[in-house]
Amino acid sequence: MNIAVYVTGHGFGHLTRSMEVIRFLNKIAPECDIHIRAPYTSNQIKDALGFTPSSIENVRLEIGLIQKDSLLSDFAASIQHLEHYYGSQGDRAVEAEARWIEKARIDAAFIDISPRAFDACDLAGIPAFGCTNFSWDWIWRELGRSDSRFLPFADKAAKAYGTSACLFRTVMDGDLTAFPVIEDVPLIARISTLEKSDIRWKLSIPSDKLVVILSYGGEGLAGAELPERSLYEDFYFITTEPMHNPGIPFHHMTDAEIRARGLRYCDLVHAADIVMSKPGYSTVAESVANQSAFIYSERSSFAEYPIIVDYIENNLPNRFLPSEQLLSGKWGEVLYSLQKSFPFDFSDVDIHGAEHVAGRFWERLKSR
């Protein structure tokens, strides 16, 4: 069976979430030929999958939203990109993708959560399965409350989602009523299989400090001030790609360095005591799955923000750090406040959504 996998280019978390499902699918049904169609590098895809799929193509059918930085969206630029992807060039790209689907004899698609990928699958006449906690029609419709230019794109996205064979709806979910068939599934996250002490030994992390990993995506914290130096006596800070290296005393690791040590990013989260990040699905999910406390800052004009924050408040030891303090390096009050709760207690959450989705996806394919 030939399966195409489409991933939105909005954020790296969509890739890791989808690839974790496909990693389990490859274990369940190794006879399947997997074709990844996503705007990420081959190394990023292979690292996330843990195997080499039948093909990898850098395909981008939409943009979601353009980010100014890790916390703010650029709405004017987002509208320009939406006009492109829903204009004549975007339509031609969808038609070209439909022709590829037919030529490659694709049997089904797994999508997170590009509406134009659903358009291509509908045009090619194959079943398309979605997996997400939010959809772009909901996001764009919420933005349309203050900027009506988003509304036509919300309508187009909802129409595309209406062609789906089934949506696997995970936790921290928003309005997904555009999908006609919905199946609820547990939290999807990469789960470390290593002992925390072994990971720290591999990374030469001192045992007398709380470990804090910063996760702010490709936009990072450009222009932000480093935290007060006194914090380095009690906390050990780690950053990773695609964030830029802030320099000593931060322990910065490239993807190649993580790979060379036989580690995955979820292992670093497991090694950490605290994750500092914007409130996004995948980072929160991996913090829950690998038992790290969470420090978050506000994320303006994002419809899922209050939903994800509610999940953080109910399932993770956490603190709120205002973005002004984050960017000015005034982290001490919040870090020391959270330190008082150490060792942390964690909720009992079903964290095996990736394996669950892979199994249900395969069962639905076999029953067609």
N, C-alpha and C positions, 0 to 999 in steps of 0.2 A: 504494500500500500504506500502511495506517495502522499506525503503531508507537507503543506506549506505553512510556515510560521511567520506571522507578521507582527511587528512590535512598533508602537509609536516611538518617535524620536524625542518625545518631550523630556524624558529623564531616564537615567541609567537604571533606576529601580524597576522600571517596566521590563527592561531586558533581563535583569537577574531573576525577577519573579517568573517570567515566562520560561526562561531557560531551565530553571529548577524543575518546573513541571515536565518539560521535554526530556530532561535528564532521567527522570523516573519513567517516562514513557519508553525511552530507549531500553530500559531494563525490563519492562513489562513486555514490549513488542519489538525486539531487536531487528526483526525482519522489515520493519518500516523504513522507508527512505525519507529522511528529514531534510527539508530545504528551508533554510533560514533567509528571510527577506526583511532586512532591518538595517537602519542607518547607523551601524556600529562597526568597529574594526573586526577583522577575522579573529585576532587574538582575544579581544574582549568576549566574543561569542564562544570561542573554543574554551576559554578559561571558565566561563560560566556554565558551559555544558559538561565539560569533563570528557568530551569525545569530539571527533571530527564529523560533522554531518555530511550528507551527500552533496550539498552545495551551500554556498554562502554568497549572497548578493546584497550590496548596499542599496537598498530600496527605501525611499522615503515618499510616502503618499500624503502626508499631512504633517503639521508642525505642532498642533495642540495650542500651546502658548509660548511666546518668546519671553525669556527671562532677562531682566536687567542685571540681576545678581541672584544669589541663592534665596533671597527673601521677597524680591519684588518682580512683578511681571511688567512687560512693556506692551501695553494694549494697542498703541498705534502701530507698532511693528507687527504685532499679532494679526491685526486686521489686514495689513498688506500681504502677509503670507497666506492667510486664509483666502483672500481674493485670488492669489496665484493658484493655490491647490484646488480651488473650486471654480477656476476659470477654464479657458480653452486648453491651456497647457496641462492643467491638472486632469481634465477629462481625457486628454490624449494619453497621459501616463496610466490612467485607470484602464483604458482600452488596451494599451500595450501589455499591461499586467495580466489582463484577462486572456490575451493571446498566448502569453507565456504559460499560464495555467493550463490552457488547452494543449499546447505543444508538449509540455512536460508531463501531461496526463496525471495531473494532481487530483487526488480523490477527495480531499477535505482540507480545510484550513483551520488553524488555531490562531486567534487574534487577540492582542492586548495593545490598544483597543481602537485601532485606526478605523474610522468610519469609511474612508475611501477604499480600504482593503476589503471591507464587506461589499462595497460597490463592485469591485473587480471580481469577487467570487460570485456575486449574483449574476453579473454579466456572463461569466464563464459557466454558470449553471452547476456549481459545486456547493456542498454544505459548508457553512462557516460557523465555527464555535468561538464564542468570546470568553474572556476571563478577566475580571476586573473588580475593583471596588467602586469606581466611578466611571462615568462616560462623558464624552466631550459635548454631547447635546445638553446635558445638565449643566456643565461648567459654562458653556457659552450662553445658555439661556439665563443663568444667574447673572452673568456679566451684562447681558442685554437689558437688565433692569436699569442700569445706569448708562449704557451705551447700546442703542438699538441696532447698531451695525452688526453686532454679534448674532442677532436673532435669526436671519436667513440661514446662517451656517448651522445653528442649532437645529433648525427644521430639517435641513439636508442630512445632518448626522443621524437624527432620530429616524428618518426614513431608511437610511442604510442599516441601522441597527435592527430595524423591523424585519430584515431579511434573514436574521441569524437563525441557525438551527437550535441553538441553546446557549445561554449565558451561564457560566460558572461564577456565581456571585460570592466573593469572599467578604471578610469582615471590614469594618470601617466604611460601610457602603453608603452611597448617596442615592439619589433618585435614578433608578434603572428601569423605569416602566416602559421605556422605548423597546425593550427586548420582550418578544412574545412568550418565550420559554425561559424560565430561570430555575437554576438548581443551586441551592446554598451549599457552600463548602467552607472548611475551616481556614484558619490563618495560613498563608503561604509564605514560607521563609526558608532561607538556607540555614541549616543547622550544623554547628560544629560537632564533630565526633571525637575531638581531642580533649585531653584534660587541660584545664586552665593553666596549671603549673608547667606542663610540658610546652605549651605555646610561649609562655613567658620566658622559659629557659632558652628556647630557640631564638627569641628576640633580645635576649640579654636585658630583660626588664627588671629593675630592682624590686625587691619584695617588700620594701618598707614605704612604698608610695601607692596612692590610689591612681589607677591608670585611666586616663581620659582620652578617648578617640574623637577627633573632630571629623564630621561628615557633612560637607556643604557642597558637594558636587563640583562640576566643572567651573561654575561661577566663583566658588570658593568664598573667601572673605577679603576680596581685593580692597585695599585701602584701609583695612581695619588695623587698629593698634594691637600690639602684642600685650598679653596680660602682665600685670605687675610681677616683677621678678621674684618676690617673696613666695609666690605660689609654687615655684619650681622646687621648693624644699619639701612640699607635701604631695604634689601631684606630678605625674609623668604624662606628658602630652604626646599623642601620636597623630600624625596626618598621613594621608595617602593620596595617590593620584585618583582623580584628575585635579585635585587641589594643588596649588603651587607650594613649593617648599618654603615655609616661613623662616627657616634657618634655626640655628642652635638657640635654645636647648630643645626644640621640638625634635622628635624622632620621626623623620619623614621616610616613607617607604614607597617605592615605585611598584607598579604591578609586577615587573620582572623580578624584583627582590622578594616579593611575597611568594611568587611562583617558585623561585629558586630554593626557598626554605620549606617547600612542600606544604604551603598554607593556602587557604582561601580567605576572602575578606571576612566571612562569618567567623573564622577562627580568631581574627583580630578583635571582633566585637565580643567574642566569648572571653578573650584575654583581658578585655577592658572591664573596669568597674562602672564607668560612666560613659555614655555617648552624648556628645553635644551636637545638635543638628537642627535643621528645619524640620517641622512635623510633616513627614511624608510617609506613605504606606510602608515601603520596603525597609527603610531605616528603623521605623518603629517596630515592624514585624520581626526584624532580625534582633533587635534589642530584647523583645519579649522571648523569642525562641532561644537566645543565648544568654539570657539573664544578666543584662546590663541596665543600670539605672539611666534615666533620660533627662537631659536639660534641653529645653526648646525655647525658641523665640517666636514672636508673632509673624504671621505670613499674610500680608494684606491681600484682600480681594480674591481669596481662593475659597470657593464654596465648601470644599471638604475640610478646611482648617478646623472649624469647631467640632466636626465629627471625629477627626483624628485626635484632637486634644482631649475630647471626652474619653476616647479609648486609652490614651496615655494615662489620664488621671485614674482610670479604673483598673489598669493592668500593670503599671510600672511605678517604682519609686521615682519621683520626678520633682523638678523645680522649673519655674518659668524665669527666663532671663530676658528682660526687655532688649529689643534690638539695639537701642541706643547704648546700653551697657555692653552688649556683645561687641559692637563695632569700636567702642572706646577702650576695650580691654579691661573693663571693670567686672571681672568674673568672680572675684574672691568671695564676696558675701554669699552668692548662690552656691558656689562649690563647697564652702565650709558648712553651710546650712545642710546640704545634702550629705556631707561627710558624717554629720552627727547621727545619721540614720544607718550608718554602716555597722555590721553587715546587713545587706538589704534583704527584704522579703519579697517574693514574687508570686503572682497569681498562678493558679493551675489552669493553663490554657491549652487547648488542642492545637498543636503547632505543625501538624502533619498534612496541611492542605495540599502541598505540591504532589505528594504521593497519591492522595485522595483524588485530586483532579485528573491526574494521569490515568488512574484506573477507570474513572467514570467516563472520561473522554474515549478511551479505548473500547469500553463496553458499548457506548452509544454508536461508535463507528462500526463495530461488529454486527450490531443489531439492525443496521440500515439495509 
